[in-house]
Amino acid sequence: MQEKFRFEDGPDDATRTLASSGDLDSAAAGNLSGRVEQALAAGKRRVIVDLTDVAFIETGALNQLLDANARVARFGAQMPIVIPRDSRIRRVFSITRLDRVLKVVESRQEALLAS
């Protein structure tokens, strides 16, 4: 199975970005927890999850985002989630009120400034 979340470090030593594209179901999001654990083990204090290019998200993937956010919080780190305002995914977050539970921002730049 192909890794659904690719990652990149930077622009500072404390940040890792996990980005996905296409459809994000629970199976496809299965490696999110592992990627978050790797980031925390590498000393990252901010794990940005970029869903800009995600077209569809399943409830199982939403659950995995909630679990990953809880794990990050236990380490005293942050996990902003990038979702453009005009995205269908942003509507899902709004309807389910996940945008009140998770830190949702519009861009990676905003994620870097979020605290």
Residue pairs with C-beta under 8 A, 6 or more apart in sequence:
1 27
1 30
3 31
4 20
4 24
4 28
4 29
4 30
4 31
4 32
5 18
5 19
5 20
5 29
5 31
5 32
5 35
5 49
6 18
6 19
6 20
7 16
7 17
7 18
7 19
7 35
7 38
7 39
8 16
8 17
8 19
9 15
9 16
9 17
9 42
9 44
11 112
13 43
14 43
14 44
14 45
14 46
15 44
15 45
15 46
15 47
15 48
15 112
16 39
16 42
16 44
16 46
16 47
16 48
17 47
17 48
17 49
17 50
17 108
18 32
18 35
18 36
18 39
18 47
18 48
18 49
18 50
19 49
19 50
19 52
19 53
20 28
20 29
20 49
20 50
20 51
20 53
20 54
21 53
21 54
21 55
22 28
22 53
22 54
22 55
22 56
23 54
23 55
23 56
23 57
23 58
24 51
24 54
24 56
24 57
24 58
24 61
25 56
25 57
25 58
25 60
25 61
26 58
26 59
26 60
26 61
26 63
26 64
27 60
28 61
29 58
29 60
29 61
29 64
29 65
30 64
32 49
32 61
32 64
32 65
32 68
33 64
33 67
33 68
33 71
36 47
36 68
36 71
36 72
36 79
37 71
39 47
40 47
40 71
40 72
40 75
40 77
44 77
45 76
45 77
45 78
46 77
46 78
46 79
46 80
46 111
46 112
47 68
47 72
47 77
47 78
47 79
48 79
48 80
48 81
48 82
48 108
48 111
48 112
49 65
49 68
49 79
49 80
49 81
49 82
50 81
50 82
50 108
50 111
51 57
51 81
51 82
51 83
51 87
51 89
52 82
52 83
52 84
52 87
54 87
54 89
55 88
55 89
56 88
56 89
57 89
57 92
62 92
62 96
62 98
65 81
65 98
65 102
66 98
66 101
66 102
68 79
69 79
69 101
69 102
72 78
72 79
73 79
78 103
78 114
78 115
79 102
79 103
80 103
80 104
80 105
80 110
80 111
80 114
81 93
81 102
81 103
81 104
81 105
81 111
82 105
82 106
82 107
82 108
82 110
82 111
83 89
83 90
83 93
83 104
83 105
83 106
84 90
84 106
84 107
85 106
90 99
90 104
92 98
93 99
93 102
93 104
98 104
103 114
105 111
105 114
